[in-house]
């Protein structure tokens, strides 16, 4: 064993005596500590537990063991008189593969003992680790997890975390997966850890003479031909292992960068390269076999898988725009992904999650608890949030932050009240630091462990003691999953405060990753983890063994996306200007814009938040997205920056132009990353995109999105019985549908026989047409137009590209639809915004290039006039290029945009008899060809095919055992590869599942919603109150004494519905509505439309749309006193609810209902006429005031304003408006009964849909609830 020294004294001596080395960097410090041979083991490291703590220190000892990790503290004096921490723990997303040396794995036993598990000298002697002899403190353990049976601990080990590559700072030797069987120790606490069976599960890197060769590093690369031969290569990493049960048995899920690829988005440092999820079979001896990629998020990183009741949750980099933005996603055991937590947490990270069961208190059920923090500067420390798993994916768009509206998750709750997730030191409360949290882990039901620090926990800003990057964390515990005050006095019985489990008061180590040693049954109540049916059980037309999947959705128009204008500024009232945002990243909340994909078109200048209208949707484009090959960054730039963005290839366009419900379904390649572009009907260009990536398993069918990114509660539309559900899918693997323009720039959908279409590039594809059409005004070599040259001037393609980007004339944020350069080419502004707004006007002298369309472009050079079809086609290409990262090749080098960065895909299946049939193999590549296909059995070659077109082949396997392994690999002409390896048993199980289909036996069950949060619990006021540590009650506004402001969202007396006196003997009957319609001034076209035949009665903000309703009072009992009359209407839908209300007014002129729905010749009431006559030729039938003639002077009890009644609007409920006063007047003078008009008070983006009398459900028709004095009248 190494001699053990306490770091605390040594560090103090170093601080005092080596003052001249204060600025020494981390690498040198690691050398200093290595030379001093400082290390520690179970015999010397002293931890405080219940055994050594005093009674008043609030320690708690669980009655089962707890595994944890210690991480050395290295602090040096800074120039401000405080201390700086100079170490990485491995907890932060951006340093997960770069911990400092010295992390060690421990176990706390129920008797209070602590024992060091790993690394030990014996592990070095057994050649289990590659750590240099005598340097165990350079190795580093991270992220332990436990097996389903609670007997095996898995973890990652960096062999020499302090021997880093000079440029990247990443460990040269990488990391491997290990396991230790601790069952013997659980039976005998006196057992020495040296006797436990430790096992090395992977060999990431093999050194030659102490060096890593390029061939070794790229042995598992996605493309081993395109490798980086520079000395900066670091060792491959295998880490974050977690068991997962599947239909095919128990798997080990882990992450690795062995594919040697990088993230396709913005990056932060070298640590920001790509980690993928992999799976491997766990053998009887605990070893691993049949490694294969589990999910093809090859464009982004995946980290920290943790077990759920079915499948896993994991952290992943969630957007193309910001390397800091991470979310937690779920994947079922069959590989089907779904969103969990982190949506809208711009620009922070959701990371290090854990599965929990809650039994105590309200809303019992399954939860995910995760750390939320601003990454890079907080070492993975932040706040803890919980998510009720049955409510995953439910969002609202009503959270005000810094003057803007951001999304929030309805099932999420902040557990650590008052704790910051921002990039700043921890906050104080009652004179005590709230601190920050990381690495949460749940034990049995209602038990939560975590690492907690009372320090400032931030290395960006100095705290009050002039310190930065200081953590000094301990292991804490709570015995309930409710929100809490971290400064509260500890009372375990009452569930208050934080009890300590184990701490290090010597200041030498941080304590992290508490791992309760429990079986899965003890944690979840299930004997085994449940599993769902493999993807091959899906009902598709895909041939078994082909590498294809099916994707679709119910209604492309049904989206929660809004223009950025809806979310920005004063409650969504400020028009968005990308020009201002481009000048200052914080202007107009550009951080929010970077995380969220908005609608590129504003549909309504009065109502930025209007939901997407079906008539504005053309269809959807599905794009294959590229991998960024390590070492092949490319001779090109994107977005006008040196940053290299992903390229894409079009798989196909699905048009819904002539399809009523706008559902879609298509066959696409499986096991490849892809994304969606929702397409604008007018331009054929991008309305919005997903800002992230997706991937499907072979033969999987994914059609349950409920729309095009629709995560609002109860807004999803089922796919069943849609047009796409009832009809066959579009083929996007053998041919490619694409958009082209006709001679007047109208989009057309055409078909190519190629399997995909390549990305467009500036110099070759766009620049020639740009210069041809723009040079007469903007090329300074040709033009003398000073005004045009001031706006945009260039002499060559590079200058033109730079100027377009620098002046934000082409916008990645708003796509071509929001790009002034494209407006110039198209000859009109296409984004729906007000071109004359002051903020959009340019000031060239101030380098403010504006956000404005100049009409001179159409006057001088109309490319869409029908006379230049080739120029019209170029207009579309220009827009398509803008929508796809605006790539420009910077040289003729190999690694330009035309390089094939897309891997092929391959699949196989046993066909015929499931235990002994032939093997059907299918392959696909974006180029249409593959170079090589190799089938191996037990690593011995069995079949090789060369130079094949996309297709399939059936081969004989011979006599194989269930334990035999089949490996299939495919390589395209550029060298991109895909490989998978499965046992014969797994292939046999999949074959059986295909036959069984929906009858396949599974153990996983969908969540029910019996204990979901109620609407009251998820109300914004409740959520905001629960976040705060302040005990002040939420102050609700007083009800004004009058109704002087009838448009106010505050409660008014007019909103109060007074009940009938209980002492009155009365009867009730229902009177029918004989006419209802709505009228609209939303645009000029709708002003002339009749909607009398519509099933819905629609209202938008203010008076944009209004509803007219007339009732038949002929059956009202004569000679019976009217007690009360209520107009009853049923609310079908409320979008973006924010205190919406209905107002009722009396109509004073007759009107005709009409029979039309939308877009056809009217035959009744419109916005302009009470009964359609001609609108334009005469004033006959015109309303005196467009929009209807109302009584706005009478006082019905709420002021001389004509207001009859107001009522709050609630979706899915009957609303009641007391209109007794006007009904009484109609009974006296029936000729004055022209009905009532309903208007809305709703925030921008709101719409209200009521059921009309034409609704397919007749029981939802409007009606009058008529209460009269005395016994019921018999007709």
Secondary structure, 3 states (H helix, E strand, C coil): CCCCCCHHHHHHHHHHHCHHHCCCCHHHHHHHHHHCCCCCCCCCCCCECCCCCCHHHCECCCCCCEEEEEEECCEEECCCCCEEECCCCCCCHHHCCCCCCCCEEEEECCCCCEEEEECCHHHHHCCCCCCCCCCHHHCEEEEEEECCCCCEEEEEEECCCCCECCCCCCECCCEEEEEEECHHHHHCCCCCHHHCEEEECCCCCCCECCECCHHHHCCCCCCCCCCCCCCCCCCCEEEEEEEEEECCEEEEEEEECCCCEECCCCCCCHHHECCEEEEEEECCCCCEEEEEEEECCCCCCEEEEEECCECEEEEEECCCCCCCCEEEEEECCCCCEEEEECCCCCCCEEEEEEEEEECCCCCCEEEEEEEEECCCCCCCCEEEEEEEHHHCCCEEEEEEECCEEEEEECCEEECECCCCCCCCCCCEECCEECCEEEEEEECCCCCEEEEEECCCCCCCCCCCCCCECCCCCEEEEECCCCCECCCCCCECCCCECCEEEEECCCCCEEEEEEEECCCHHHHHCCCCCECCCCHHHCCCCCCCCCCEEEEEECCCCCCCCCCHHHHCCCCCCCCCCHHHHHHCCCHHHHHHHHHCCCCCCCCCCCCCCCCCCHHHEEEEEEEEECCEECCCCCCEEECCECCCCCCEEEEEEEECCCCCCCCEEEEEECCCCEEEEEEECCCCCEEEECCCCECCCCCCEECCCCCCCCCECCCCCCCCCCHHHHCCCEECCCCEEEEEECCCCCEEEEEECCCCECCCCHHHHHHHHHHHHHHHHHECCCCCCHHHHHHCCECCHHHHHHHHHHCCCCCCCCCHHHCHHHHHHHCCCCCCCCCCCHHHCCEHHHCECCCCCCCHHHHHCCCCCCCCHHHHHHHHHHHHHHHCCCCEECCCCCCCCCCCCCCCEEEEEEECCCCCCEEEEEEECCCCEEEEEEEEECCEEEEEEEEEECEEEEECCCCCCCCCEEEEEEECCCCCEEEEEEEHHHHHHHHHHHHHHHHCCCCCCCCCCCCCCCHHHHCHHHHHHHHCCCCCCCCCCCCCCCCCCCCCCCCCHHHCCCCCCCCCCEEEEEEEEEEEEEEECCCHHHHCCCCCCCCEEEEECEEEEEEEEEECCCCCCCCCCEEEEEEEEEEEEEECCCCCEEEEEEECCCCCCCCCCCCCCCCCCCCCECCCCCCCCCCCCECCCCCCCEECCCECCCCECCCCEEEECCCCCEEEEECHHHHHHHHHCHHHCCCEEEEEECCCCCEEEEECCCCCCHHHCCEEEEEEECCCCCC
